[in-house]
Amino acid sequence: MSSTWGEKVKISIFGGSHTAAIGVVIDGLPAGETIDMDAVYAQMARRAPGQDKTATTRRESDTPQILSGLLDGVLTGAPLCAVIENTSQHSKDYSGLKITPRPGHADYTAYVRYNGANDIRGGGHFSGRLTACLVFAGAVCRQILARKGIEIGAHVYSIGSCKDTPLDAVEVSTQQLRSLASRYFPTLSPEAEAQMRALIEEKRMAQDSIGGVVECAVTGMPAGIGNPMFGGIENVLAHILFGIPAVKGVEFGDGFDVAQASGSENNDAFYYDSEGRVKTRTNHSGGILGGITTGMPLVFRAAFKPTPSISRQQDTVNLVTGENAELSIVGRHDPCVVPRAVPVVEAAAAIALLDLLS
């Protein structure tokens, strides 16, 4: 079981939902970069559980303890290692799942893949708890990117059928992205947020869950970054984004909508702006052509499935007796993971882009 990603900036994530701690080692960070730990803590807090009724009631401080790689707030060039304690564990809630796997979870596939040796508690190494490690790594990487003029921000694009106003793929501003990247449950429309919250509460009260989409944008990326055929921006971003538990789809620019467009509608016409820079009047491509950045904002979306742990009774199997069975899941679970997934998507983008620029 390996959870290592990256070529020049490499991350390795360890631990499980109910182990003593989880953590991450980051290799390849440039020495001499100052890291504002308060800014790191702010990003960790956006993902942390127990914030309101849209999230699990499990409460964790998610305060990273730096073991190496940072001295007096400055990166030393050595691997940066951080651990995050797990302080709120209800392992007994998962005692029976070894033989009756939860529908929609990795319980069954992990049982087969690892011959039943996998840690089932809270999903073990498959748990969304480990996204705290991604957020820490991304919070460090985004500070280095910001000094290069690169800003990242995302919002809750949709929950079920409730949709927010989409980002302007041509004119998205740095200020807007910074505002989104500082909030829990960020939306562009307050009305959309209210509708989304109401839908999540409806599903929670019905002992159910709901999925949604996170839309992310990046400004300041220079043109010419990325490589065909397999090292393109889409390839690299999709690779790390699909490492986020519950992500089931990723699209760039207009995504699947391009399948209904004609060439004249989908092509982004070039022009020189007043400062002599090549721009496009539209941005259907999401700032990427041939896997290479155009200099326009990068825009992509990640679709998250509904939380599979729901309280209502479900059908499953008993792996010991070989019989069909029924299962009622207990424990503390998000009725919707999407609001807490926003900083995770931003973090994954930051790690990927710093890797590409290194």
C-alpha positions in Angstrom: 0.0 0.0 0.0 1.7 3.2 -1.2 0.5 6.8 -0.9 3.3 8.7 -2.6 2.8 11.3 -5.3 4.9 13.7 -7.3 8.1 13.9 -9.4 10.0 16.9 -8.1 7.9 17.9 -5.2 6.9 14.6 -3.6 4.5 13.8 -0.9 4.1 10.6 1.1 1.0 10.3 3.4 0.8 7.9 6.2 -1.6 6.8 9.0 -5.3 6.0 9.2 -8.5 7.5 10.5 -8.1 5.8 13.9 -4.4 5.4 14.3 -2.5 7.5 16.9 -1.7 10.1 14.2 -1.6 10.8 10.5 1.1 12.6 8.7 2.9 13.6 5.5 6.5 13.9 4.4 7.2 16.4 1.6 10.4 16.2 -0.4 11.8 18.7 -2.9 10.6 22.0 -1.3 13.0 24.9 -2.0 15.3 25.9 0.9 15.0 29.4 2.3 11.3 29.9 1.8 9.5 31.4 4.8 6.4 29.7 5.8 3.6 31.5 7.8 2.3 28.8 10.1 -0.8 30.9 11.0 -1.7 30.8 7.3 -1.2 27.0 7.4 -3.4 26.7 10.5 -6.1 28.8 8.8 -6.3 26.3 5.9 -6.3 23.3 8.2 -9.2 24.9 10.1 -11.3 25.1 6.9 -11.1 21.4 6.4 -11.4 20.4 10.1 -14.4 18.4 11.2 -17.2 19.4 13.6 -17.8 23.0 12.3 -21.6 22.9 11.7 -24.4 20.5 10.8 -23.1 20.0 7.3 -20.2 18.1 8.7 -19.4 15.2 10.9 -19.6 15.8 14.7 -16.1 14.3 15.1 -14.0 17.1 16.6 -10.2 17.3 15.8 -8.0 20.3 16.3 -5.9 19.2 13.2 -2.9 21.1 14.5 0.2 19.8 12.6 3.4 19.1 14.6 6.5 19.8 12.5 9.2 17.1 13.0 11.7 18.2 10.4 12.3 20.5 7.5 11.3 23.8 9.1 13.5 25.9 11.4 12.5 29.3 12.7 9.8 29.4 10.1 12.1 28.8 7.2 12.3 25.7 5.0 15.7 24.0 5.4 15.7 22.0 2.2 15.4 18.7 4.2 12.2 16.7 3.9 9.4 18.5 5.7 7.5 16.1 8.0 4.4 16.9 9.9 2.1 14.7 12.0 -1.5 15.4 13.1 -2.8 13.6 16.2 -6.1 11.7 16.1 -7.7 12.6 19.4 -11.4 11.6 18.9 -11.7 7.9 18.0 -14.8 5.7 18.3 -13.2 2.5 17.0 -16.0 0.3 18.4 -18.4 1.8 15.8 -16.5 -0.2 13.1 -16.0 -3.6 14.9 -18.4 -5.5 12.7 -17.4 -4.1 9.3 -14.6 -6.5 8.8 -17.1 -9.1 7.7 -20.0 -7.0 6.6 -18.6 -4.3 4.2 -20.3 -1.0 3.9 -21.9 -0.3 0.5 -20.1 2.5 -1.4 -16.9 2.1 0.8 -13.6 0.5 0.1 -14.2 -2.1 2.8 -14.8 -5.0 0.4 -12.2 -4.1 -2.2 -9.5 -3.5 0.5 -10.5 -6.8 2.1 -9.9 -8.6 -1.2 -6.7 -6.6 -2.1 -5.0 -7.0 1.3 -6.3 -10.4 2.2 -8.4 -9.0 5.1 -5.4 -7.4 6.8 -6.6 -3.8 6.1 -7.4 -1.5 9.0 -11.2 -1.1 8.9 -11.5 1.5 11.7 -13.0 4.7 10.2 -12.0 3.5 6.8 -8.3 3.2 7.8 -6.0 4.5 5.2 -8.9 5.0 2.8 -10.5 7.6 5.0 -11.1 11.2 4.1 -9.3 12.0 7.4 -6.1 11.7 5.5 -7.0 14.8 3.4 -5.8 16.8 6.4 -2.3 15.8 5.3 -3.0 17.0 1.8 -4.3 20.4 3.1 -1.1 20.8 5.2 1.1 20.1 2.2 -1.0 22.4 0.0 -0.9 25.2 2.5 2.9 25.2 2.4 3.0 24.9 -1.4 0.5 27.7 -2.0 2.6 30.2 0.0 5.5 29.5 -2.3 3.3 29.8 -5.4 1.8 33.1 -4.1 5.3 34.6 -4.1 5.4 33.8 -7.8 2.1 35.6 -8.3 0.0 32.5 -8.5 -3.3 32.4 -6.6 -5.7 29.5 -6.0 -9.4 29.6 -4.9 -12.4 27.3 -5.1 -16.1 27.3 -4.2 -19.0 24.9 -3.7 -20.3 24.9 -7.3 -23.2 22.6 -6.6 -24.8 20.4 -4.0 -27.3 18.0 -5.6 -29.3 20.1 -8.0 -28.6 23.4 -6.1 -26.0 25.4 -8.1 -23.9 28.5 -7.3 -22.9 31.2 -9.8 -19.9 29.8 -11.8 -16.6 31.6 -11.7 -15.8 33.9 -14.6 -13.2 31.9 -16.5 -11.9 35.0 -18.3 -11.9 37.7 -15.6 -11.7 35.8 -12.2 -9.8 38.1 -9.9 -7.1 37.4 -7.4 -9.1 39.2 -4.7 -12.1 36.9 -5.4 -9.9 33.8 -5.1 -8.3 35.0 -1.9 -11.8 35.6 -0.4 -13.0 32.1 -1.3 -9.8 30.5 0.0 -10.4 32.0 3.4 -13.9 30.7 4.0 -15.7 27.6 5.1 -18.6 26.7 2.7 -17.5 29.4 0.1 -20.1 30.3 -2.5 -20.4 33.3 -4.8 -24.1 33.5 -4.1 -25.5 33.7 -0.5 -28.8 32.5 -1.8 -27.2 29.4 -3.3 -25.4 28.7 0.0 -28.7 28.9 1.9 -30.4 26.4 -0.6 -27.4 24.0 -0.4 -27.5 24.1 3.4 -31.2 23.3 3.4 -30.7 20.4 1.1 -27.9 19.0 3.2 -30.0 19.3 6.3 -32.9 17.5 4.6 -30.6 14.6 3.7 -29.2 14.5 7.2 -32.6 14.3 8.8 -33.5 11.5 6.3 -30.4 9.5 7.4 -29.0 10.0 4.0 -26.3 12.1 2.2 -25.7 14.1 -0.9 -22.9 14.8 -3.3 -21.8 17.9 -5.2 -19.1 19.7 -7.2 -16.2 21.9 -6.3 -15.0 24.5 -8.9 -11.5 25.8 -8.7 -9.6 28.5 -10.5 -5.9 29.5 -10.6 -4.6 32.8 -11.8 -1.0 33.9 -12.5 0.2 30.7 -14.1 2.5 31.6 -17.0 1.9 30.3 -20.5 4.0 27.3 -21.6 3.8 25.0 -18.5 3.1 21.3 -19.1 4.1 18.6 -21.5 2.4 16.3 -24.0 1.3 13.5 -24.0 1.2 12.3 -20.4 2.7 15.2 -18.5 0.1 17.8 -19.4 -1.6 20.1 -16.9 -4.8 18.0 -17.0 -2.9 14.8 -16.6 -1.0 16.0 -13.5 -3.9 17.7 -11.9 -6.3 14.8 -12.5 -3.8 12.3 -11.1 -3.6 14.1 -7.7 -7.3 15.1 -7.6 -8.4 11.5 -8.0 -6.4 10.7 -4.9 -8.9 12.6 -2.9 -11.4 10.2 -1.4 -14.9 10.5 -2.9 -13.8 12.2 -6.2 -15.5 10.5 -9.1 -15.1 13.0 -11.9 -12.8 15.8 -13.0 -13.3 18.2 -15.9 -11.4 21.2 -17.3 -12.8 24.4 -18.8 -16.2 23.6 -20.3 -15.6 19.9 -19.6 -18.2 17.5 -21.0 -20.3 20.4 -22.3 -17.8 20.7 -25.2 -19.3 17.5 -26.6 -22.4 19.5 -27.5 -20.5 22.5 -29.0 -19.3 23.2 -32.5 -15.7 24.3 -33.2 -16.7 27.9 -33.8 -18.3 28.0 -30.4 -15.6 26.2 -28.5 -12.5 27.8 -29.9 -11.0 30.6 -27.8 -10.0 33.4 -30.2 -6.6 35.0 -29.5 -5.8 38.7 -29.3 -3.1 41.0 -27.9 -4.1 43.1 -24.9 -3.0 46.7 -24.2 0.2 45.4 -22.7 1.1 43.2 -25.7 0.2 39.9 -23.9 -1.5 37.1 -25.8 -5.0 36.5 -24.3 -8.2 34.8 -25.4 -11.6 36.4 -25.4 -13.3 33.3 -24.0 -11.8 30.5 -22.0 -13.7 27.3 -22.9 -10.4 25.4 -22.7 -9.9 26.3 -19.0 -6.5 27.8 -19.7 -5.0 24.7 -21.2 -4.3 23.7 -24.8 -2.3 20.5 -25.7 -1.7 20.0 -22.0 0.1 23.3 -21.8 -1.0 26.5 -20.0 -2.2 29.4 -22.2 -1.7 32.1 -19.6 -5.4 32.4 -19.0 -6.9 31.3 -15.7 -6.9 27.6 -15.1 -10.5 26.4 -14.4 -11.5 22.9 -13.4 -14.2 21.1 -11.4 -14.2 17.9 -9.2 -17.3 15.9 -8.6 -17.8 14.3 -5.2 -20.0 11.3 -4.5 -22.5 11.3 -1.6 -21.0 10.1 1.7 -21.5 6.3 1.6 -21.8 6.0 5.4 -25.5 6.6 6.0 -27.6 5.6 9.0 -30.5 4.0 7.1 -30.4 0.2 6.7 -28.6 -1.2 3.6 -28.1 -4.5 2.0 -24.6 -6.1 2.2 -23.0 -9.5 2.5 -21.3 -11.5 5.3 -17.8 -12.4 4.1 -17.5 -15.2 6.7 -20.8 -17.0 6.3 -21.2 -16.3 2.6 -24.7 -15.1 3.1 -26.6 -11.9 2.3 -26.9 -9.5 5.2 -28.3 -6.2 6.3 -26.3 -3.3 7.8 -27.1 -0.2 9.8 -24.0 2.1 10.1 -23.4 3.9 13.3 -20.7 6.6 13.9 -20.1 10.2 13.0 -20.2 11.0 9.3 -20.6 14.0 7.0 -24.0 14.3 5.4 -22.1 16.1 2.6 -18.3 16.2 2.2 -18.3 19.0 -0.4 -17.9 22.1 1.9 -14.9 20.5 3.7 -13.5 19.3 0.3 -13.0 22.8 -1.1 -9.7 23.4 0.7 -8.6 19.9 -0.2 -9.1 20.6 -3.9 -7.2 23.9 -3.6 -4.4 22.1 -1.8 -4.1 19.3 -4.4 -3.9 22.0 -7.1 -1.1 23.8 -5.2 1.0 20.7 -4.8 0.6 19.7 -8.5 1.4 23.2 -9.8 4.5 23.6 -7.6 5.6 20.2 -8.8 5.2 21.3 -12.4 7.0 24.6 -11.8 9.9 23.1 -9.9 
